[in-house]
Amino acid sequence: MPNLSSHAGHIPERSCVICKKKIDRSSLLKFVILSEQVIFDIKSQMMGRGYYICNDFDNRCLEHLDKWLEKSLKKKFSKNIAKK
């Protein structure tokens, strides 16, 4: 029996930015937004704010990613411009 403070057997979960379902991290695609570019992080090693999307191609999340990105980039970069 593992110690109560042990993380043995823990499976990290993340939420898809489109459908908001919580899924284990290995089943999601991670991407990072750097300089208004979307970079998919296949190995999950990039620094910076990571976002996750369902990796299930039957799911419609990938189809809605463009709309989400447009809205998110507009918010993110309008805040940066307002601060300057």
C-alpha positions as CSV (number, residue, x, y, z in Angstrom):
1,M,0.0,0.0,0.0
2,P,1.5,3.3,-1.0
3,N,2.1,6.1,1.4
4,L,-0.8,8.7,1.5
5,S,1.5,11.4,0.4
6,S,2.8,9.3,-2.5
7,H,1.9,10.1,-6.1
8,A,2.3,6.4,-7.1
9,G,-0.5,5.5,-9.5
10,H,-1.5,9.1,-10.2
11,I,-2.6,9.8,-13.7
12,P,-2.5,13.6,-14.6
13,E,-5.7,14.9,-16.1
14,R,-6.2,18.0,-18.3
15,S,-9.2,19.7,-19.8
16,C,-9.8,20.1,-23.5
17,V,-10.1,23.8,-24.3
18,I,-13.0,23.2,-26.7
19,C,-15.3,20.6,-25.1
20,K,-14.0,21.0,-21.5
21,K,-13.9,17.3,-20.9
22,K,-11.3,16.1,-18.3
23,I,-9.2,13.4,-19.8
24,D,-5.9,11.9,-18.9
25,R,-3.0,14.0,-20.4
26,S,-1.7,11.2,-22.6
27,S,-4.9,11.2,-24.6
28,L,-4.8,14.9,-25.5
29,L,-2.7,17.0,-27.9
30,K,-0.8,19.8,-26.3
31,F,-0.1,23.1,-28.0
32,V,1.6,26.4,-27.1
33,I,1.0,29.9,-28.5
34,L,4.3,31.7,-29.1
35,S,4.5,35.0,-31.0
36,E,0.9,34.6,-32.4
37,Q,1.9,31.1,-33.7
38,V,0.3,27.8,-32.6
39,I,3.0,25.1,-32.1
40,F,1.9,21.6,-31.3
41,D,4.1,20.1,-28.6
42,I,4.2,16.4,-29.4
43,K,6.7,15.5,-26.7
44,S,5.1,17.9,-24.1
45,Q,8.4,19.5,-23.3
46,M,7.9,23.1,-24.4
47,M,8.0,25.9,-21.8
48,G,5.1,28.3,-21.6
49,R,1.4,28.1,-21.2
50,G,0.2,24.8,-22.6
51,Y,-3.3,24.2,-23.9
52,Y,-4.8,20.8,-24.6
53,I,-7.3,19.5,-27.2
54,C,-8.9,16.1,-27.7
55,N,-6.9,13.8,-29.8
56,D,-10.0,11.9,-30.9
57,F,-10.5,12.6,-34.6
58,D,-14.2,11.6,-34.3
59,N,-14.6,14.5,-31.9
60,R,-15.4,17.9,-33.4
61,C,-12.8,19.7,-31.2
62,L,-10.3,20.0,-33.9
63,E,-12.9,21.5,-36.2
64,H,-13.6,24.2,-33.6
65,L,-10.0,25.0,-32.8
66,D,-9.7,27.8,-35.4
67,K,-12.6,29.7,-33.8
68,W,-11.2,29.2,-30.3
69,L,-7.7,30.4,-31.4
70,E,-9.1,33.5,-33.1
71,K,-11.0,34.5,-30.0
72,S,-8.1,33.6,-27.6
73,L,-5.4,35.3,-29.7
74,K,-7.6,38.4,-29.9
75,K,-8.0,38.5,-26.1
76,K,-4.3,37.7,-25.4
77,F,-2.8,40.2,-27.7
78,S,-5.3,43.0,-27.0
79,K,-4.4,42.8,-23.3
80,N,-0.7,43.1,-24.2
81,I,-1.2,46.1,-26.4
82,A,-3.4,47.8,-23.7
83,K,-0.6,47.3,-21.1
84,K,2.0,49.1,-23.2
